[in-house]
Amino acid sequence: MTEAQIKETIFKVLGRIAPEAQLDKLALNDNLRETLDIDSFDYLQFLIGLNEELGVEIPEADYGQLTTLADLIRYLSARVR
């Protein structure tokens, strides 16, 4: 899976969590939770959604390192089948 496909999947899942968000304006280094005003429960739902879409298990210990779009793309690229 390419990074572009991973980004597309991230946006698909984010669209379900934050449908009002302007995802095309999201920069690679923006903090997702702050920029999109996502609370911790919604962020957890987002990570679960990524797991369902991509089949990548994201352990709770890794949540803190997944704050930006770039972080997520890098993390998922290394683990997606």
Backbone as CSV, one residue per row, in Angstrom:
resi,resn,N_x,N_y,N_z,CA_x,CA_y,CA_z,C_x,C_y,C_z
1,MET,0.853,-1.174,0.000,0.000,0.000,0.000,0.900,1.238,0.000
2,THR,0.581,2.200,-0.841,1.392,3.411,-0.939,1.031,4.407,0.165
3,GLU,1.914,5.385,0.362,1.628,6.417,1.356,0.385,7.215,0.970
4,ALA,0.170,7.422,-0.329,-1.019,8.139,-0.788,-2.290,7.364,-0.440
5,GLN,-2.252,6.047,-0.578,-3.406,5.220,-0.230,-3.646,5.231,1.276
6,ILE,-2.564,5.222,2.041,-2.695,5.283,3.492,-3.300,6.622,3.901
7,LYS,-2.828,7.703,3.301,-3.369,9.038,3.596,-4.856,9.092,3.238
8,GLU,-5.227,8.528,2.111,-6.628,8.483,1.689,-7.478,7.729,2.717
9,THR,-6.954,6.629,3.230,-7.662,5.845,4.248,-7.774,6.636,5.548
10,ILE,-6.714,7.308,5.939,-6.746,8.149,7.141,-7.842,9.197,7.005
11,PHE,-7.899,9.854,5.856,-8.918,10.892,5.629,-10.329,10.291,5.627
12,LYS,-10.467,9.093,5.083,-11.771,8.419,5.068,-12.261,8.196,6.497
13,VAL,-11.376,7.675,7.348,-11.746,7.399,8.740,-11.953,8.715,9.500
14,LEU,-11.097,9.690,9.280,-11.266,10.998,9.936,-12.592,11.638,9.529
15,GLY,-12.995,11.436,8.283,-14.258,11.986,7.801,-15.459,11.446,8.550
16,ARG,-15.348,10.207,9.024,-16.436,9.638,9.824,-16.421,10.202,11.240
17,ILE,-15.241,10.509,11.762,-15.098,11.014,13.131,-15.372,12.512,13.198
18,ALA,-14.874,13.239,12.203,-15.014,14.704,12.176,-15.517,15.129,10.800
19,PRO,-16.802,14.887,10.515,-17.332,15.141,9.170,-17.267,16.608,8.739
20,GLU,-17.209,17.525,9.697,-17.169,18.941,9.365,-15.751,19.440,9.069
21,ALA,-14.755,18.603,9.306,-13.350,19.001,9.147,-12.993,19.204,7.676
22,GLN,-12.159,20.200,7.433,-11.637,20.451,6.086,-10.292,19.730,5.979
23,LEU,-10.363,18.468,5.645,-9.177,17.618,5.658,-8.150,18.026,4.616
24,ASP,-8.587,18.629,3.528,-7.647,19.054,2.494,-6.741,20.195,2.980
25,LYS,-7.108,20.849,4.065,-6.309,21.937,4.635,-5.344,21.433,5.717
26,LEU,-5.411,20.149,6.031,-4.590,19.565,7.085,-3.155,19.389,6.594
27,ALA,-2.213,20.017,7.302,-0.792,19.889,6.950,-0.215,18.634,7.593
28,LEU,0.856,18.137,7.011,1.471,16.905,7.502,1.900,16.992,8.962
29,ASN,2.313,18.172,9.415,2.821,18.297,10.779,1.834,18.935,11.755
30,ASP,0.581,19.097,11.343,-0.449,19.597,12.263,-0.792,18.515,13.282
31,ASN,-1.002,18.931,14.520,-1.478,18.014,15.542,-2.943,17.712,15.224
32,LEU,-3.254,16.459,14.953,-4.605,16.088,14.513,-5.677,16.438,15.535
33,ARG,-5.433,16.084,16.780,-6.455,16.329,17.810,-6.706,17.821,17.994
34,GLU,-5.658,18.619,18.019,-5.829,20.063,18.209,-6.439,20.724,16.982
35,THR,-5.910,20.410,15.818,-6.363,21.048,14.588,-7.818,20.716,14.276
36,LEU,-8.205,19.463,14.501,-9.569,19.033,14.177,-10.499,19.054,15.383
37,ASP,-9.971,19.477,16.525,-10.750,19.557,17.767,-11.413,18.217,18.090
38,ILE,-10.579,17.174,18.129,-11.045,15.817,18.404,-10.716,15.480,19.857
39,ASP,-11.709,15.026,20.599,-11.446,14.646,21.994,-10.835,13.244,22.035
40,SER,-10.442,12.819,23.231,-9.734,11.542,23.369,-10.592,10.349,22.955
41,PHE,-11.887,10.393,23.236,-12.767,9.290,22.834,-12.846,9.199,21.313
42,ASP,-13.026,10.332,20.647,-13.092,10.329,19.183,-11.766,9.893,18.575
43,TYR,-10.650,10.293,19.205,-9.343,9.885,18.687,-9.176,8.366,18.814
44,LEU,-9.645,7.817,19.909,-9.610,6.367,20.086,-10.462,5.695,19.004
45,GLN,-11.644,6.225,18.736,-12.506,5.685,17.680,-11.814,5.771,16.317
46,PHE,-11.079,6.852,16.099,-10.315,7.029,14.871,-9.259,5.930,14.726
47,LEU,-8.509,5.678,15.795,-7.468,4.647,15.752,-8.068,3.254,15.560
48,ILE,-9.215,3.009,16.174,-9.918,1.738,15.976,-10.367,1.613,14.515
49,GLY,-10.860,2.713,13.964,-11.272,2.729,12.560,-10.114,2.429,11.618
50,LEU,-8.933,2.960,11.935,-7.754,2.658,11.125,-7.420,1.175,11.200
51,ASN,-7.537,0.618,12.386,-7.301,-0.818,12.557,-8.263,-1.623,11.692
52,GLU,-9.527,-1.237,11.694,-10.535,-1.955,10.907,-10.275,-1.824,9.411
53,GLU,-9.877,-0.639,8.964,-9.651,-0.394,7.537,-8.354,-1.025,7.028
54,LEU,-7.299,-0.960,7.852,-5.975,-1.362,7.386,-5.469,-2.669,7.994
55,GLY,-6.133,-3.143,9.043,-5.683,-4.364,9.691,-4.411,-4.192,10.502
56,VAL,-4.130,-2.953,10.909,-2.928,-2.670,11.695,-3.336,-2.482,13.147
57,GLU,-2.798,-3.321,14.005,-3.043,-3.229,15.451,-2.178,-2.088,15.993
58,ILE,-2.805,-1.128,16.660,-2.069,-0.005,17.236,-2.154,-0.118,18.751
59,PRO,-1.064,-0.537,19.396,-1.091,-0.680,20.850,-1.213,0.682,21.542
60,GLU,-1.873,0.671,22.681,-2.076,1.909,23.440,-0.757,2.611,23.740
61,ALA,0.295,1.861,23.933,1.614,2.439,24.219,2.118,3.324,23.076
62,ASP,1.609,3.120,21.860,2.045,3.898,20.698,1.197,5.146,20.443
63,TYR,0.076,5.294,21.110,-0.833,6.407,20.844,-0.126,7.758,20.926
64,GLY,0.742,7.929,21.908,1.403,9.212,22.125,2.319,9.649,20.997
65,GLN,2.813,8.711,20.211,3.704,9.060,19.109,2.953,9.292,17.798
66,LEU,1.639,9.186,17.830,0.818,9.348,16.623,0.000,10.631,16.710
67,THR,0.679,11.758,16.662,-0.016,13.027,16.853,-0.258,13.794,15.556
68,THR,0.574,13.559,14.542,0.423,14.290,13.286,0.091,13.336,12.143
69,LEU,-0.331,13.910,11.038,-0.605,13.120,9.843,0.673,12.413,9.387
70,ALA,1.799,13.108,9.439,3.081,12.506,9.055,3.423,11.324,9.960
71,ASP,3.189,11.470,11.271,3.441,10.376,12.215,2.622,9.143,11.841
72,LEU,1.357,9.364,11.568,0.467,8.251,11.239,0.871,7.566,9.947
73,ILE,1.179,8.342,8.932,1.571,7.768,7.642,2.837,6.938,7.810
74,ARG,3.814,7.477,8.522,5.086,6.765,8.745,4.831,5.468,9.526
75,TYR,4.057,5.560,10.602,3.767,4.412,11.448,3.026,3.325,10.672
76,LEU,1.983,3.718,9.970,1.165,2.748,9.256,1.898,2.155,8.053
77,SER,2.704,2.962,7.377,3.469,2.465,6.220,4.385,1.315,6.619
78,ALA,4.942,1.395,7.801,5.864,0.356,8.273,5.136,-0.920,8.695
79,ARG,3.803,-0.834,8.889,3.089,-1.975,9.451,1.966,-2.550,8.580
80,VAL,1.546,-1.816,7.582,0.422,-2.271,6.771,0.841,-3.456,5.885
81,ARG,-0.074,-4.353,5.697,0.200,-5.548,4.894,0.079,-5.246,3.419
